[in-house]
Amino acid sequence: MGKYIPYIIIIACLVATFFMYNRQLGAIPLLTLAAYLFYLGAKQAISLKKSK
């Protein structure tokens, strides 16, 4: 189940963007998705740096 959590979060943000875009609130899930992807990238960069 742990492998699927990032995919579930990304899909949930995309679905939220789709439904909130008509109400002029599409930026909220996109900012959340950007922050989450930044977190994943930073986490991966730190793990790569530690492995060297």
N, C-alpha and C positions, 0 to 999 in steps of 0.2 A: 504494500500500500504506500510505502514511503516514496517509491519511485514515481508514483502517479500524482502526488500532491502538487508539484510545480505545474504540471499540465492542467490540472483541475483549476488552479488559481488563474492561470492565463486564460483559459476558456471562460471562466466566470467573469473576468474583467472585460473580455471581448463581448460577451452577451450583455453585460451591464451597459457597456458603451452603446450597443445597438439600441437598447430600450431607452436609455437616458438622452440619446442624441436628439430625439424629437422634442424633448423638453428643455433644450439648450443647456444640458448638464453633462455633455459628453466628455468634457475635460476632466471631470472627477475620476472616473475609472481609468482614463488614459494616464493621468498622473500617478495613480496607484500602481498601475502596471509598469510604468517607467521606474518608479522607486523599487518595486519588487525585482525587476530585471537588473537594476543597478546593484542591489543586494546580492543577487545570484552571481553576478560578474565579479564583485569584490570578494565574495566567499571563494570562488574558484581561483582567483588570482592569488589569494593568500595561501590556499592549499598548494598551488603550483610552486610558490616561492618557498614554502616549507619543505617541499619534496626535493629541492635541489641541494 
